[in-house]
């Protein structure tokens, strides 16, 4: 019997084309209300008047988010959707129009001087912000951002420049790479694969297949390196120019401020990951021995060990994950179960987006999950991971839309926590050989999420310094290769073609310095998980409080309430304890 495949239904967001256009028109007509709110701005205005503006702005933002999510999901289920492209353009036009009307109001809220208006002083700002307590932190942090805010007309220019300039450049990267096809010889036959189709060969038991797959991918990216460098270079320069205009200390400082994190916290994270990279070297050496190799090559990182067992049907994956989440907390399980009614698209198909993701819509609408489920154990933990994101979203839904999203590094907290719960469930019900396979895969994932992502950021730090000074593609690729060699030391041999791997990493194009969110989230979640294993069920309330806060609190302050000081170097070092435990278990089975 063919496995049942889940396909999401978008009717909970928009009921069709006519509904989309009706909502868009209504939203467009409401933009002029921002003008009347602007006219009434005054430091001594009544709290009720300020609250009325905030509620209207939240309602506007929620409806815009609804339409935006609908378009992004349409595009994900069919990356060639002409309808999604058309709707995206309409939303971009509305965003520019609304942004122009809203900008002077938020400049005023930040305490900046605005034409014809008295400046909002700190005393009155505190009075007005107290009228909307759930958003008080958002507004207070926006006043801190005043030092990085440009004059109104310059912000207007940047908004247009981004939407019609650098945003198009990043979209071009996606369009070009989505069309890449990779050739491999299987038996005596040459076959052509998409990236999603060739990626499983990275995990092949056959070392020749692994090598051919990686070489095929790196060769295609290498052949297109000049085009991709021509895209990456202006992205970096644009980011650097804006960081300088906004008076940030460095390019990464702009990302850190957006994440409500001090530079010293991210410095501590990066340095901890560098200092602890040797624990992965220990694992790679053990793995090489089990594979009968003197030293692993970069091709071999994902080589399977032990018995992987049969493919896991999606229906079984659902049972495994929901059972594990329910045992942890019925509230987690209940929230996850809600997603299986029309909010998950489970299996791969032609023109569907690759990979997996969760997408928030609004606090009033359940989030959506995209998967490309093929039955591997890693697909089961991916399901748990994305459900964790959705659970986080539902916990935070008591907040209004401006405060419903946690800062980027905290976004991975519930996802990784849920993944760990599901993984331990699978591990406990496995044979020794299956455990060897599962632990090998999980430790490789830990490497990929922590050390690999950390070294992407280290590469970005160098690239964002060097490219504005003038650097060639060849020099950038050499810089990346040297970065890889530092990452692996003598534990893994790095073939020369991996110098082009930088062009294969979409996050450095779409969202500079995003990648530290993975190592941050992984190590934070491992620390929380370690505490949970020690303290048991009583720690669940701490997890729930962190998740429920959404973006209404500063992450450092929120975590400090639980005794987690993310500014201390030792905090990040402690996150590696769980990994060492798994490596010890792996070594015991391998003996």
Helices and strands as residue ranges (DSSP letters): G 10-12, H 17-30, H 33-39, H 47-77, H 82-109, H 122-129, G 130-135, H 136-144, G 145-148, H 152-161, I 162-166, H 167-178, E 182-186, E 189-193, H 195-199, G 200-203, H 207-223, H 225-245, H 251-258, H 263-275, H 278-290, E 296-297, G 298-300, H 314-328, H 330-337, G 338-340, E 344-345, E 357-359, E 368-370, H 377-395, G 396-398, G 401-403, G 408-412, H 413-428, H 432-447, I 448-452, H 453-466, G 467-469, H 473-488, E 492-493, G 496-504, H 506-510, H 516-535, G 536-539, H 540-548, H 555-560, H 569-574, H 577-590
